[in-house]
Amino acid sequence: MKAILTWHSIDASGSVISTPPEVFAAQVDWLTSGRVRVVSLPNLVALPEQDDAVALTFDDGFANFATHAAPRLFDRGLAATLFVVTDRVGLTNDWGGYPEAGIPSLPLLGWSELGHLVEAGVDVGSHSRSHADLGILQGPKLADEVAGSAERIVAELGQRPRVFAYPYGTVSDAATHEVERVFEWACLADLRAVRSTDHRTRLPRIDMYYLRNLRTLDAWGSVTFQAYFAIRQALRGPRQRLRTTLRRRRMARPPAGGKSPA
């Protein structure tokens, strides 16, 4: 079984985007135990579906990637892709200027720090310009979030990103079409393995939040393992739709000053 794994923040807050540092260390130990191969995302896509291999990705570009994740990855020689929100680099994850309930407000890496990580071998991909919900954008706004983010990475880091991750995992045909035009691959938030039939710009990922228990990791690729994620995905669907509805209502509602969120 081959899969794309994803983390967000490596911190001890206990939020749904957080993996405690000691849990992350144990996960890295498992990844280097020989049970699976760890390869780059482009190399993973090219492998046969039955191979036991994974690609490692990190969303948002949290500052704690440099302090808690990168040193362990470098020490073990593991490749990783870091998806950054280009207009929020050096700021926080308060997307649109609003903190999200249950999510800690945390600092994001700056361009200088990202440059050092690129020099060390980290692949930087795009997570849009502002972490916008691409499922509802059209026309120039959609193009700006996608192509504009790629151009910013080129300008700041001197290399063109090849991979994109959809904010919130939300997507539309229009978003996929725009991403296809700019990037070679793109990732969703579906909790399952990568299949040979998956479109190159709609690749699923497994959130490592659900693999904090190493006993679950030890069942890698088994029927039990895949059933666990099928159930998780089914339970996650209604919650995601509710969060998406509430988020879109909030973003459509002007704040007290009368201006829409940035």
N, C-alpha and C positions, 0 to 999 in steps of 0.2 A: 504494500500500500504506500502510495506517495501522497504527501500533504504539505500545504503551506501553513506554518504555525505563526501565530501572531501574539505579541504582547503590546501593552500600551505603556503604563508607568510601572517602574520598579520601586515601590514604596510600601510602607507598612500601614497605610491608612485603612485598609480593609475595604476599599471601594470596589465596584465592579470593573474598574479599569486598572486596578492595582494588583501587582504580584509582589509579596514580601521578598526582600533580598535573599533571605535564607531559602525560600522556596525556589526562587530563580536559580540559585546555586545548585540545588538538588536536581532541578530539571536539566541544567547544563551537564551535570555529572551523568545523568541518564542518557542524554543525547550523545555523549562521547563514550558510552559503554560498549559500543559496537552493535547495538540492537538495530540502529538505522544509520544510513549515511546522511551527512549534512552537506548540502551542495547549495550553490547559488540558485536564485529563482529561475533565471533563464535555463540553467542546466537541468533543473528539476523538470521543467515543462517538456524537455526533450527525452526524458527517461521513459521506459515502458511503465505502464500503469501498475504492474505487479511488483515493481521494485520497492523495497523498504527504504525510502529516502524522504528527506524533508528539506524545506527551505525556511529560513528564519526571517521574520519581518517584525518591525516595531513601528507603531503608528504615532503620529503627532510630533515627534522630535523632542520629547521631554529631556530636561537637563540631566535627570538621573540616569538616562541612557549612558552618558559619558562617565558617570561615577560608579554605577552599579552593574551595568550590563557589558559595556565595551571591554573593560579589563578582563573579564572572565572569557568573553568571546575571543579576544586576541590571544589570551593565554592558551586556549585550546585550539586555536587555528580555525575558528568557525566563521564562515561567511554570513553576512546579514545585510538586509535592506532596511533602511530607515526612511519612512515616509514623513515629509515635513509639510507644514502649512505655511506657504511662503510669506504671506502678509503678517503672520503672527510670530515669525522667527525672532527670538530675543525677548518675547513678551510672555504671555501666559495662555493657558488653554480655555480662557473665558471667551468662547467663540461668539462673535457678534457683540462682544462687550458684556455678555451675560453669563454668570456662573450657572452651571446646571445642578439641580438638586441631587445630592448624594455623590457628586463628583468633586474631588478636591481641586482647588485652583493652584496650579503648579507652574513653575518657570519652564520655559522652553529654551532650547539651545540657540545661541547666536550664530551668525554666519561664520565668524572666525573659528568658533569651536567646530562647526560642521566641516569647515575646510580642513581642519586637523584630522577629523575622523575620515574624511575622504582620502587624505594622504596615507592614512593607516590601513585603508582597504575597505571601508564601509561604503556600500552602494547607497546613494541618496536618491530616493524617488519622490514623486509628488503626491500630496494629499489635498490638492487644490490650493487656491489662493487664500481663502478665508474659512475653510471648513464648512462651506455652504452645502445645503441639501440639494444635490444635483438632480434629484428625482423630480423637482418642480421648476427647474430653470430651463429657459429656452434662449435661442438666438445669441446675441452678443454677450449677454451676461454669462451664459453657459460656456461659450468659447473663451471668455476672459478667465473664468475660473480654471479651465483646463489648460489651454495653450499659454495663458498668461503666467501660470505657475511654472511651466516648463521654461519659459523665457527668463524668468527671474532666477531660476537655478543656474541656467547657463551664464547669466550675467554675474552672479555671485560666486559660483564655484568653478566656472570654466568647463563644465561638461554637461551634455544634454542627458536628462533622465530618460530611462527606457521603460520605467514601471510606474504605474499609478495605482492609488488605493482610493476607492469611493468613500467620502465622509459618511458616517453613519451606516455604510453599506447600502444606501439607497441609490437606485439607478433607474434609468428610463431608456427607451430606444434612442432618444435624442442624445442622452449623455454617452451611451455606448458608442454611437456614431462619432461624436466629437473626440472621445478618448482614442478610438481606433485611428483617427487621423493624426494624432500626435504621439501616441505611445505604442510600444510593441506588446506590452502585457498590462493587465489591470486586475485588481483583486476586489472581491466582494467580502461579505462577512458570513457566508453560508458555512455551517458547521459540518463539513464532510471532506472526504479525500478528493484529490484531483483525478478526474477521469479523462480518458483520451478524447471523449466527445465534448469536453468543455471548451467554450470559445475562449480565445486568447485574451480577451478583455473582460471576461466574466469568470475568473478563477476563484474557487471557494477557498476559505481559510478556516483553520481550527483555532479558536481563541484559547490560549493557554490558561486563562482564568479557570476553565473547566478541567484542567489537568494539574491542579495543585496537589492532588493525591497521587503519589507515584504508583500506587497499586493499579490505578486506571491506566497509566502509561505502560505498565508492564503487560497489559492486555493488548498492546498495539496491534492493529490490523485484524484482530479476531472478530468473529461475529458479534460477540458481546460488546467489544469496543465500538463497532460501527452502529450497533443498536443503541448504545448509550447516547451517541451524538444525534442519531435520528430522533430520539425522544427529546433531547435537549433542543434541537431545532424546532420541533413541533410545539414545545412549550414556549419557546422564545418568540415565535411568530406573532401571537396576539399581543404580547407585551411590547414588541418592537413597533407594531402598528399603532398602539396607543401612544407610545412615546413620540412617534413621528407626527401623529395628529396634534398632540399637545405642543410639540416644538414648533410646528408650522403655524399654529394659532398664535403662539407667543411672538414669533418673529414677524407676523403680520400686524400685530398690535403696536401702534406707536407708543413710545414711552411718554413720560409726563411732559417732556420738552416739545412734543409734537413731531419729532423726527423719527423716521424708521431706523431700526438698528443698522449699524454699518455692515 
